[in-house]
Amino acid sequence: MFSIKGMKKRGEDMTGQEAFQELGFSYEELVARFSGNEMLAKRFLKKFVEDKTYGTLCQAIEENDYAGIESFAHTLKGVAANLGLQSIFHYADAVVKAVRQEQYLEIPRLFELLKQSYEQVISILKQLD
Protein backbone atom coordinates (compact mmCIF):
# COMPACT_ATOMS: atom_id res chain seq x y z
CA MET A 1 0.00 0.00 0.00
CA PHE A 2 1.34 3.45 -0.83
CA SER A 3 1.44 6.35 1.61
CA ILE A 4 0.97 10.11 1.54
CA LYS A 5 4.01 12.09 2.72
CA GLY A 6 3.27 14.86 5.17
CA MET A 7 -0.33 13.82 5.87
CA LYS A 8 -0.25 12.50 9.38
CA LYS A 9 -2.61 10.25 11.24
CA ARG A 10 -1.58 8.97 14.65
CA GLY A 11 1.87 10.51 14.04
CA GLU A 12 2.55 8.43 10.90
CA ASP A 13 2.23 9.19 7.19
CA MET A 14 -1.29 8.41 5.97
CA THR A 15 -1.75 5.42 3.76
CA GLY A 16 -3.32 5.88 0.34
CA GLN A 17 -6.46 4.28 1.74
CA GLU A 18 -6.64 6.72 4.66
CA ALA A 19 -6.07 9.71 2.38
CA PHE A 20 -8.82 8.58 0.01
CA GLN A 21 -11.18 8.16 2.95
CA GLU A 22 -10.25 11.64 4.13
CA LEU A 23 -11.19 12.98 0.68
CA GLY A 24 -14.43 10.98 0.68
CA PHE A 25 -13.38 8.60 -2.10
CA SER A 26 -13.33 4.82 -2.17
CA TYR A 27 -9.79 3.46 -2.22
CA GLU A 28 -11.09 -0.07 -2.74
CA GLU A 29 -12.98 0.99 -5.88
CA LEU A 30 -9.88 2.75 -7.21
CA VAL A 31 -7.68 -0.31 -6.77
CA ALA A 32 -10.39 -2.59 -8.20
CA ARG A 33 -10.43 -0.43 -11.37
CA PHE A 34 -6.79 -1.45 -11.80
CA SER A 35 -7.39 -5.17 -11.24
CA GLY A 36 -6.11 -4.95 -7.67
CA ASN A 37 -2.77 -3.48 -8.73
CA GLU A 38 -2.07 -0.70 -6.20
CA MET A 39 1.15 0.41 -7.85
CA LEU A 40 -0.60 0.87 -11.20
CA ALA A 41 -3.34 2.89 -9.48
CA LYS A 42 -0.67 5.06 -7.86
CA ARG A 43 1.04 5.59 -11.22
CA PHE A 44 -2.22 6.78 -12.80
CA LEU A 45 -2.93 9.09 -9.87
CA LYS A 46 0.51 10.64 -10.35
CA LYS A 47 -0.24 11.06 -14.06
CA PHE A 48 -3.46 12.85 -13.15
CA VAL A 49 -1.41 15.42 -11.21
CA GLU A 50 0.65 16.07 -14.37
CA ASP A 51 -2.32 16.15 -16.76
CA LYS A 52 -2.79 19.47 -18.59
CA THR A 53 -6.58 19.27 -19.04
CA TYR A 54 -7.40 21.35 -15.97
CA GLY A 55 -4.98 24.12 -17.00
CA THR A 56 -6.48 24.20 -20.48
CA LEU A 57 -9.96 24.34 -18.95
CA CYS A 58 -8.88 27.34 -16.85
CA GLN A 59 -7.71 29.09 -20.02
CA ALA A 60 -11.01 28.36 -21.77
CA ILE A 61 -12.87 29.75 -18.73
CA GLU A 62 -10.81 32.97 -18.86
CA GLU A 63 -11.56 33.36 -22.57
CA ASN A 64 -15.28 32.45 -22.27
CA ASP A 65 -14.60 29.77 -24.89
CA TYR A 66 -17.73 27.71 -24.30
CA ALA A 67 -16.82 24.98 -26.80
CA GLY A 68 -13.44 24.63 -25.09
CA ILE A 69 -15.04 24.69 -21.65
CA GLU A 70 -17.39 21.89 -22.64
CA SER A 71 -14.63 19.82 -24.21
CA PHE A 72 -12.05 20.17 -21.44
CA ALA A 73 -14.57 19.83 -18.60
CA HIS A 74 -15.91 16.68 -20.31
CA THR A 75 -12.38 15.25 -20.56
CA LEU A 76 -11.65 16.08 -16.93
CA LYS A 77 -14.96 14.51 -15.92
CA GLY A 78 -14.07 11.25 -17.68
CA VAL A 79 -10.58 11.00 -16.23
CA ALA A 80 -11.87 11.80 -12.74
CA ALA A 81 -14.58 9.16 -13.08
CA ASN A 82 -12.04 6.54 -14.13
CA LEU A 83 -9.91 7.34 -11.08
CA GLY A 84 -12.83 7.45 -8.65
CA LEU A 85 -12.34 11.16 -7.91
CA GLN A 86 -16.03 11.75 -7.40
CA SER A 87 -16.07 15.41 -6.36
CA ILE A 88 -14.06 16.44 -9.43
CA PHE A 89 -16.32 14.27 -11.58
CA HIS A 90 -19.44 15.85 -10.06
CA TYR A 91 -18.37 19.47 -10.53
CA ALA A 92 -16.90 18.91 -14.01
CA ASP A 93 -20.19 17.28 -15.00
CA ALA A 94 -22.09 20.32 -13.69
CA VAL A 95 -19.90 22.63 -15.80
CA VAL A 96 -20.51 20.50 -18.91
CA LYS A 97 -24.26 20.56 -18.31
CA ALA A 98 -24.27 24.34 -17.80
CA VAL A 99 -22.56 24.86 -21.15
CA ARG A 100 -24.86 22.42 -22.96
CA GLN A 101 -27.93 24.10 -21.46
CA GLU A 102 -26.50 27.54 -22.28
CA GLN A 103 -26.58 28.48 -18.61
CA TYR A 104 -23.45 30.58 -19.05
CA LEU A 105 -23.98 32.72 -15.94
CA GLU A 106 -23.76 29.57 -13.78
CA ILE A 107 -20.33 28.59 -15.10
CA PRO A 108 -18.19 30.84 -12.83
CA ARG A 109 -19.90 29.55 -9.67
CA LEU A 110 -19.69 25.93 -10.78
CA PHE A 111 -16.09 26.33 -11.90
CA GLU A 112 -15.17 27.77 -8.50
CA LEU A 113 -16.53 24.61 -6.84
CA LEU A 114 -14.61 22.47 -9.33
CA LYS A 115 -11.45 24.49 -8.69
CA GLN A 116 -11.71 24.04 -4.91
CA SER A 117 -12.22 20.30 -5.25
CA TYR A 118 -9.45 19.93 -7.82
CA GLU A 119 -6.95 21.88 -5.73
CA GLN A 120 -7.75 19.86 -2.61
CA VAL A 121 -7.32 16.56 -4.43
CA ILE A 122 -4.15 17.66 -6.22
CA SER A 123 -2.56 18.88 -2.99
CA ILE A 124 -3.02 15.38 -1.56
CA LEU A 125 -1.97 13.51 -4.71
CA LYS A 126 1.24 15.55 -5.02
CA GLN A 127 2.33 13.99 -1.75
CA LEU A 128 2.02 10.40 -2.97
CA ASP A 129 5.01 8.42 -1.77
C-alpha angles and dihedrals in degrees: 000000000000124000138216114239115227096012104109131200119172088353094300133099111272118251119237088254093054092047092051090050089050089054092046095248130126112249091187091057091049093052091043089056086061095048092259093304105138095182092054090049089051091050091053092047089054089050089053089058089055096044114119098209095096092050091050090049089053089053091049089050091052091050095043087235098163095183089052092045091053094046098046095040088050091051092047090048092054095047092046091050091051090052095044093244093147101176092053089046091050097050095041088052090052090052091050091050092048091054093046091049090045090240090146096159089062094056098083092052093045092045090052089056090048091049093052092049093045093049092048092050094044092050088057096042092051087064095057109137 
